Amino acid sequence: MTGPSRLAWLGLVLLAGLSYFQYPGRRYLESDTQIYAPMFERFRDPGLLERDPMVTRAHTAFSLYDELAMAAARVTGLDFEPSLGLLHVAVRVALLAGIFLMARAMGLSELLAFACAGVYALGGSVAGPSVLLVEYEPVPRAFALAPVLLAIGFMGQNRPLAASLAASLGFLLHPTTAAPFWTIFVILLFVPDDPGEMKRRLWGLVPLAAAMLALKLAASHQAGLTERQAFLASIDPGWEQLVRLRAPYVWVSLWPRLYFWQYGLMLVAAGAAYWRLRRFLQPGLRFFLLGLCGLGLASLPVSYLLLEKVKWAMMPQAQPLRTILFLQLFTLLLALVMAFELACREGRPDAALWWAAVALAIGVQPRLLFVLLPPALSWLSGSRWRWAGLPAAAAVAWGRPFGLVIWRGDPRRDLFLVLALGLAFALAAALYTRSARRGGVAVVMVVLAAFFAVPGEWRLLSSSRPRNPDLEALAAWARAHTDPAAVFLFADAGRSLEPGVFRARSARALYVDWKGGGQVNFFREYSRQWWQRWQQTLAEPFRPEAMREYRRLGIDYIVISPRDRFPGPPPVFENPRYLVYAVH
């Protein structure tokens, strides 16, 4: 089986562009890039941010993500945001190429595999571990997931060495994201097979060994570390309290029970689709599909045991719960392939409608599975029982099964959207069986239309949230007119993300901010320092009388909003949204 044709590669580039610029879009300095961007500034100029405890505790020692970001900025001559953006587009092309190869390994034609990649490009949120099918920001897990999915696609094409090279790249960028792939790859070595094939797989471990050695060397040369990450330590009660406060998603006992029902429905959908499609799946893909879904389910009890019972400090860093992403990913892909199977091979667009809607719901709104899965399953059983699922779906839609509050707000618009798109996919696929040319055009048009069909409030496009010009002006002033060693405090910002944006744009230290508290997952001493600083300054509303205390703490400037203006010396900087006072 060959890889994508030139035309398919052009199509994947188009999908990546739509995914990046249209929907679901891209973000910068709204999540974890608030952590990484200041660290890059300090790597480039060690004289910056030396008094910011979050920045001086870089947790990138066991990753080449920072080296890649620095190299991209140096080669392109661009700042970190545009250079990382270029890399992010390339990453999305690789991500969609992996989905394309998996769909091909499930027996689909190039055109239908392209449609699968297009639906996946719409992205979706993975409930519980706080990850996404398509990451909006250029963060390590986004850069690592793409080569991992490409590696799975290569395994479906029976190309273990290419898969090993791709997965080794993912391991270099974010080891914990690539770890599930390598777990299954190593297990596969012990599965009886052709001796020649086993030898090829063994050679696949060589790139992994090289990647592990490279990470070891990179970690030993990481500059500016002020606290080592805790790997073999235990989480003490004080540290646990802070991790629960700042990262509740790593504690599976804190998840709403609705999430477990959703994953149960995904398992049922994936199992039903797998059983129907198993004869079309390539052996390599079949093994990874079953293995990664199994690892995803196993991550729930494993995380509960090792984190909540054993209190292993490595767990908040490794976050094995993220492996559940593979169950959602493969359920989406299997449901969509099932829709094409029913429409194209069996000529049943009515049944295909429900399975296409299930695939779309997994990305758009997984709670719709409670409504869509019963009819999707009943439509497989033949004409006698095909309507059996509709009463169950109606009961769920207007009731509260098992005491679950499934809907908050009106779900009818969401349901209409996925059913409309599902019907369009089913009809286009049915037309494809009669005329490959006309059907192909119809499938492509539905895929492209899906990027523009999402309602406005679901859009996560960065252009829909324009930059804050007043914050940009404040950061530019601070970068140009303050000492590089100055320390700022946004004294009335609370849990706002604005301080972190300021830190990255201005390359000036913050005394404390809420987003920076996310590093409590990695460092015990930092967690105590962060909490102490938070209690000292931001736990209570801003009071002008606290200026004397700020001076004692080593803060040089405070930033407040005009509503908190107080009499006394005039601000050293002022615009419509921010006032800056020097702490004398």
Secondary structure in CASP SS format (residue, H / E / C, confidence):
PFRMAT SS
TARGET T0000
AUTHOR 0000-0000-0000
METHOD secondary structure of the structure
MODEL  1
M C 1.00
T C 1.00
G C 1.00
P C 1.00
S C 1.00
R H 1.00
L H 1.00
A H 1.00
W H 1.00
L H 1.00
G H 1.00
L H 1.00
V H 1.00
L H 1.00
L H 1.00
A H 1.00
G H 1.00
L H 1.00
S H 1.00
Y H 1.00
F H 1.00
Q C 1.00
Y C 1.00
P C 1.00
G C 1.00
R C 1.00
R C 1.00
Y C 1.00
L C 1.00
E C 1.00
S C 1.00
D C 1.00
T H 1.00
Q H 1.00
I H 1.00
Y H 1.00
A H 1.00
P H 1.00
M H 1.00
F H 1.00
E H 1.00
R H 1.00
F H 1.00
R H 1.00
D C 1.00
P C 1.00
G C 1.00
L C 1.00
L C 1.00
E C 1.00
R C 1.00
D C 1.00
P C 1.00
M C 1.00
V C 1.00
T C 1.00
R C 1.00
A C 1.00
H C 1.00
T C 1.00
A C 1.00
F C 1.00
S C 1.00
L C 1.00
Y H 1.00
D H 1.00
E H 1.00
L H 1.00
A H 1.00
M H 1.00
A H 1.00
A H 1.00
A H 1.00
R H 1.00
V H 1.00
T H 1.00
G C 1.00
L C 1.00
D C 1.00
F H 1.00
E H 1.00
P H 1.00
S H 1.00
L H 1.00
G H 1.00
L H 1.00
L H 1.00
H H 1.00
V H 1.00
A H 1.00
V H 1.00
R H 1.00
V H 1.00
A H 1.00
L H 1.00
L H 1.00
A H 1.00
G H 1.00
I H 1.00
F H 1.00
L H 1.00
M H 1.00
A H 1.00
R H 1.00
A H 1.00
M C 1.00
G C 1.00
L C 1.00
S C 1.00
E H 1.00
L H 1.00
L H 1.00
A H 1.00
F H 1.00
A H 1.00
C H 1.00
A H 1.00
G H 1.00
V H 1.00
Y H 1.00
A H 1.00
L C 1.00
G C 1.00
G C 1.00
S E 1.00
V E 1.00
A C 1.00
G C 1.00
P C 1.00
S C 1.00
V E 1.00
L E 1.00
L C 1.00
V C 1.00
E C 1.00
Y C 1.00
E C 1.00
P C 1.00
V C 1.00
P H 1.00
R H 1.00
A H 1.00
F H 1.00
A H 1.00
L H 1.00
A H 1.00
P H 1.00
V H 1.00
L H 1.00
L H 1.00
A H 1.00
I H 1.00
G H 1.00
F H 1.00
M H 1.00
G H 1.00
Q C 1.00
N C 1.00
R C 1.00
P H 1.00
L H 1.00
A H 1.00
A H 1.00
S H 1.00
L H 1.00
A H 1.00
A H 1.00
S H 1.00
L H 1.00
G H 1.00
F H 1.00
L H 1.00
L H 1.00
H C 1.00
P H 1.00
T H 1.00
T H 1.00
A H 1.00
A H 1.00
P H 1.00
F H 1.00
W H 1.00
T H 1.00
I H 1.00
F H 1.00
V H 1.00
I H 1.00
L H 1.00
L C 1.00
F C 1.00
V C 1.00
P C 1.00
D C 1.00
D C 1.00
P H 1.00
G H 1.00
E H 1.00
M H 1.00
K H 1.00
R H 1.00
R H 1.00
L H 1.00
W H 1.00
G C 1.00
L H 1.00
V H 1.00
P H 1.00
L H 1.00
A H 1.00
A H 1.00
A H 1.00
M H 1.00
L H 1.00
A H 1.00
L H 1.00
K H 1.00
L H 1.00
A H 1.00
A H 1.00
S H 1.00
H C 1.00
Q C 1.00
A C 1.00
G C 1.00
L C 1.00
T C 1.00
E C 1.00
R C 1.00
Q C 1.00
A C 1.00
F C 1.00
L C 1.00
A C 1.00
S E 1.00
I C 1.00
D C 1.00
P H 1.00
G H 1.00
W H 1.00
E H 1.00
Q H 1.00
L H 1.00
V H 1.00
R H 1.00
L H 1.00
R H 1.00
A C 1.00
P H 1.00
Y H 1.00
V H 1.00
W C 1.00
V H 1.00
S H 1.00
L H 1.00
W C 1.00
P C 1.00
R H 1.00
L H 1.00
Y H 1.00
F H 1.00
W H 1.00
Q H 1.00
Y H 1.00
G H 1.00
L H 1.00
M H 1.00
L H 1.00
V H 1.00
A H 1.00
A H 1.00
G H 1.00
A H 1.00
A H 1.00
Y H 1.00
W H 1.00
R H 1.00
L H 1.00
R H 1.00
R H 1.00
F H 1.00
L C 1.00
Q C 1.00
P H 1.00
G H 1.00
L H 1.00
R H 1.00
F H 1.00
F H 1.00
L H 1.00
L H 1.00
G H 1.00
L H 1.00
C H 1.00
G H 1.00
L H 1.00
G H 1.00
L H 1.00
A H 1.00
S H 1.00
L H 1.00
P H 1.00
V H 1.00
S H 1.00
Y H 1.00
L H 1.00
L H 1.00
L H 1.00
E H 1.00
K H 1.00
V C 1.00
K C 1.00
W E 1.00
A C 1.00
M C 1.00
M H 1.00
P H 1.00
Q H 1.00
A H 1.00
Q C 1.00
P H 1.00
L H 1.00
R H 1.00
T H 1.00
I H 1.00
L H 1.00
F H 1.00
L H 1.00
Q H 1.00
L H 1.00
F H 1.00
T H 1.00
L H 1.00
L H 1.00
L H 1.00
A H 1.00
L H 1.00
V H 1.00
M H 1.00
A H 1.00
F H 1.00
E H 1.00
L H 1.00
A H 1.00
C H 1.00
R H 1.00
E C 1.00
G C 1.00
R C 1.00
P H 1.00
D H 1.00
A H 1.00
A H 1.00
L H 1.00
W H 1.00
W H 1.00
A H 1.00
A H 1.00
V H 1.00
A H 1.00
L H 1.00
A H 1.00
I H 1.00
G H 1.00
V H 1.00
Q C 1.00
P H 1.00
R H 1.00
L H 1.00
L H 1.00
F H 1.00
V H 1.00
L H 1.00
L H 1.00
P H 1.00
P H 1.00
A H 1.00
L H 1.00
S H 1.00
W C 1.00
L C 1.00
S C 1.00
G C 1.00
S C 1.00
R C 1.00
W C 1.00
R C 1.00
W C 1.00
A C 1.00
G H 1.00
L H 1.00
P H 1.00
A H 1.00
A H 1.00
A H 1.00
A H 1.00
V H 1.00
A H 1.00
W H 1.00
G C 1.00
R C 1.00
P H 1.00
F H 1.00
G H 1.00
L C 1.00
V C 1.00
I C 1.00
W C 1.00
R C 1.00
G C 1.00
D C 1.00
P C 1.00
R H 1.00
R H 1.00
D H 1.00
L H 1.00
F H 1.00
L H 1.00
V H 1.00
L H 1.00
A H 1.00
L H 1.00
G H 1.00
L H 1.00
A H 1.00
F H 1.00
A H 1.00
L H 1.00
A H 1.00
A H 1.00
A H 1.00
L H 1.00
Y H 1.00
T H 1.00
R H 1.00
S C 1.00
A H 1.00
R H 1.00
R H 1.00
G H 1.00
G H 1.00
V H 1.00
A H 1.00
V H 1.00
V H 1.00
M H 1.00
V H 1.00
V H 1.00
L H 1.00
A H 1.00
A H 1.00
F C 1.00
F C 1.00
A C 1.00
V C 1.00
P C 1.00
G H 1.00
E H 1.00
W H 1.00
R C 1.00
L C 1.00
L C 1.00
S H 1.00
S H 1.00
S H 1.00
R C 1.00
P C 1.00
R C 1.00
N C 1.00
P H 1.00
D H 1.00
L H 1.00
E H 1.00
A H 1.00
L H 1.00
A H 1.00
A H 1.00
W H 1.00
A H 1.00
R H 1.00
A H 1.00
H H 1.00
T C 1.00
D C 1.00
P C 1.00
A C 1.00
A C 1.00
V E 1.00
F E 1.00
L E 1.00
F E 1.00
A C 1.00
D C 1.00
A C 1.00
G C 1.00
R C 1.00
S C 1.00
L C 1.00
E H 1.00
P H 1.00
G H 1.00
V H 1.00
F H 1.00
R H 1.00
A H 1.00
R H 1.00
S H 1.00
A C 1.00
R C 1.00
A E 1.00
L E 1.00
Y C 1.00
V C 1.00
D C 1.00
W C 1.00
K H 1.00
G H 1.00
G H 1.00
G H 1.00
Q H 1.00
V H 1.00
N H 1.00
F C 1.00
F C 1.00
R H 1.00
E H 1.00
Y H 1.00
S H 1.00
R H 1.00
Q H 1.00
W H 1.00
W H 1.00
Q H 1.00
R H 1.00
W H 1.00
Q H 1.00
Q H 1.00
T H 1.00
L C 1.00
A C 1.00
E C 1.00
P C 1.00
F C 1.00
R C 1.00
P H 1.00
E H 1.00
A H 1.00
M H 1.00
R H 1.00
E H 1.00
Y H 1.00
R H 1.00
R H 1.00
L H 1.00
G C 1.00
I C 1.00
D C 1.00
Y E 1.00
I E 1.00
V E 1.00
I E 1.00
S C 1.00
P H 1.00
R H 1.00
D H 1.00
R C 1.00
F C 1.00
P C 1.00
G C 1.00
P C 1.00
P C 1.00
P C 1.00
V C 1.00
F E 1.00
E E 1.00
N C 1.00
P C 1.00
R C 1.00
Y C 1.00
L E 1.00
V E 1.00
Y E 1.00
A E 1.00
V C 1.00
H C 1.00
END
